[in-house]
Amino acid sequence: MRPGLIHFGGDDTTGVSVLLLHGLMGRARTWWPVAQWLKRYGSVHALDARGHGRARHTGPWTTEQFTEDIAEVLGELGPSVLIGHSMGGLHAWATAAKHPELVRAVVSEDFAPDQRGRTVETWRGYFDSWPAPFESLAHVREFFGTAGDYFTECVEEREDGYHLIANLEDLYEIAAEWGRRDYWSFVDAIRCPLLIVEGECTAMPEGQQAQVAARVSGAKHLVVPGSAHLPHAEAPEIYRGAVEAFLAGL
């Protein structure tokens, strides 16, 4: 199995193949809690995106390159349901648009297709404010609060403490693309079933996720009350119910 591709279990001979795609600065293993209940539906894999986790840490850092990485994996796994958070949702849209024969359905969590004008400087100050390094995993959990368990999967221990596995400069370059272009062409090319899960307190441009659902025939859109950017971690029961209902309808 390729570096950064994880098999959480399940059997696709009696169900579907599912590939989980994480968000910026995340990694495949952040999906472990979700994978536990997904396994009843089939074989569940998760992929470290280029520049994250144990995947290659070399560019190019373009949506098209991430899409081709996913398509290569799906060539091995077979047609699959793609479930993506944030950046992973974008990559799921793009893969469904460019390789429709490989994508059975898409669940996209809290990403908007047109963020032109936003710059990485918005993110840079926040990321640079993080402790470097964190003194312990308990320190990571305390710093990130409700998202603490998620971020403990995104760090690795070194001699002086815990550091983010991904390189921040690479992440800035990835995010910079989102401020330069829009992705409506990917959305408009999606022909498979689509579920959009949006956090009620999302920082994404207002109304765009509803527009995505409106532009894809038969798509469903759920706004998760009280959730921000991580509905699957912040409101796991609501997220689970929505995804299970979606999968049951495929």
Long-range contacts (C-beta under 8 A, 24 or more apart in sequence): 2-73, 3-48, 3-54, 3-55, 3-56, 4-28, 4-47, 4-48, 4-52, 4-53, 4-54, 4-55, 4-56, 5-45, 5-46, 5-47, 5-48, 5-73, 6-45, 6-46, 6-47, 6-48, 7-43, 7-44, 7-45, 8-32, 8-35, 8-36, 8-38, 8-39, 8-44, 8-45, 8-46, 9-35, 9-39, 9-43, 9-44, 10-38, 10-39, 10-40, 10-41, 10-42, 10-43, 10-44, 11-42, 11-43, 12-42, 12-43, 12-78, 14-42, 15-40, 15-41, 15-42, 15-43, 16-41, 16-42, 16-43, 16-80, 16-81, 16-104, 16-247, 16-250, 17-42, 17-43, 17-45, 17-77, 17-78, 17-79, 17-80, 17-81, 17-104, 18-42, 18-43, 18-44, 18-45, 18-80, 18-81, 18-83, 19-45, 19-46, 19-47, 19-70, 19-73, 19-74, 19-77, 19-80, 19-81, 19-82, 19-83, 20-44, 20-45, 20-46, 20-47, 20-83, 20-84, 20-88, 21-46, 21-47, 21-49, 21-70, 21-82, 21-83, 21-84, 21-85, 21-87, 21-88, 21-89, 21-91, 21-92, 22-46, 22-47, 22-48, 22-49, 22-52, 22-84, 22-85, 22-87, 22-88, 23-84, 23-85, 23-86, 23-87, 23-88, 23-89, 23-229, 24-86, 24-87, 24-171, 24-174, 24-175, 25-52, 25-154, 25-164, 25-166, 25-171, 26-52, 26-85, 26-88, 26-150, 26-153, 26-154, 27-52, 27-53, 27-54, 27-153, 27-154, 27-165, 27-166, 28-53, 29-53, 29-153, 30-150, 30-153, 30-154, 32-153, 33-149, 33-232, 33-233, 33-236, 34-83, 34-232, 34-236, 34-239, 34-240, 37-240, 37-244, 38-83, 38-243, 41-244, 41-247, 43-77, 45-73, 45-77, 45-80, 47-73, 49-87, 49-88, 49-91, 51-166, 51-167, 51-170, 51-171, 51-174, 52-165, 52-166, 53-165, 53-166, 57-166, 57-167, 57-170, 59-170, 59-173, 61-170, 61-173, 61-174, 61-177, 62-177, 63-90, 63-91, 63-94, 63-177, 63-183, 64-94, 66-91, 66-94, 67-91, 67-94, 67-95, 67-98, 67-99, 70-95, 71-95, 71-98, 71-99, 71-102, 74-99, 74-102, 74-103, 75-102, 78-102, 79-103, 79-104, 80-104, 81-105, 81-106, 81-107, 81-247, 81-250, 82-106, 82-107, 83-107, 83-109, 83-243, 84-108, 84-109, 84-111, 85-109, 85-110, 85-230, 85-232, 86-110, 86-111, 86-229, 87-111, 87-174, 90-178, 90-183, 90-186, 93-183, 93-186, 93-187, 93-190, 94-183, 94-186, 96-186, 96-189, 96-190, 96-191, 96-192, 96-194, 97-185, 97-186, 97-187, 97-189, 97-190, 98-186, 98-189, 100-189, 100-191, 100-192, 103-192, 104-192, 104-193, 104-250, 105-192, 105-193, 105-194, 105-195, 105-246, 105-247, 105-250, 106-190, 106-192, 106-193, 106-194, 106-195, 107-194, 107-195, 107-197, 107-243, 107-246, 108-194, 108-195, 108-196, 108-197, 108-212, 109-197, 109-198, 109-231, 109-232, 109-239, 110-197, 110-198, 110-199, 110-202, 110-204, 110-209, 110-229, 110-230, 110-231, 111-204, 111-209, 112-204, 112-205, 112-208, 112-209, 112-212, 113-182, 113-183, 113-184, 113-186, 113-187, 113-208, 113-212, 114-182, 114-183, 114-184, 114-205, 114-208, 115-178, 115-179, 115-182, 115-204, 115-205, 116-179, 116-180, 116-181, 116-182, 117-179, 118-178, 118-179, 119-176, 119-179, 120-172, 120-173, 120-175, 120-176, 120-179, 123-171, 123-172, 123-175, 124-172, 127-168, 127-171, 128-168, 130-164, 132-163, 133-158, 133-160, 133-161, 133-162, 133-163, 134-161, 134-162, 134-163, 135-161, 135-162, 136-161, 136-162, 137-162, 146-230, 146-233, 146-234, 147-230, 147-233, 147-234, 149-233, 150-230, 150-233, 184-215, 187-212, 187-215, 187-216, 188-215, 188-216, 190-216, 190-219, 191-217, 193-218, 193-219, 193-246, 193-249, 193-250, 194-218, 194-219, 194-220, 195-219, 195-220, 195-221, 195-222, 195-242, 195-243, 195-246, 196-220, 196-221, 196-222, 197-222, 197-224, 197-231, 197-232, 197-239, 197-242, 197-243, 198-222, 198-223, 198-224, 198-231, 199-223, 199-224, 199-227, 199-228, 199-229, 199-230, 199-231, 199-234, 200-224, 200-225, 200-226, 200-227, 200-228, 201-226, 201-227, 201-228, 202-228, 202-229, 203-228, 203-229, 220-246
